[in-house]
Amino acid sequence: MSTIIVKILKSDQHSAPAKLADAEIHFAGGELDGLKPVGFAVWRKRDGNGESVSFPSRHFTVHGERRTFSLLRWVAERSAQDRLTDLVLRAYMDQAPRLTGAEPQ
């Protein structure tokens, strides 16, 4: 049985202003024990209402147009990706007070 642990890391001062934190997904137990996919981040939404999660991706250019290739994709249903987004956002909400030094509410 594999367990997923989400660790939220404070963004450094050199990151984009809307980037709130990096997120690490750690696997414990099972075949993926000791591994972590990289490239997750929590961002402030453009309209300022809430947060969003970006997934690992690779940028490339085709005919001068910049495109993105997602490195993590759902297999059968998009809800799998939505569940991971929710998991990361819950971890961010739980761990954000520790990052900012604010008291939990």
Order of alpha helices (4+ residues) and beta strands (2+ residues): beta-beta-beta-beta-beta-beta-alpha
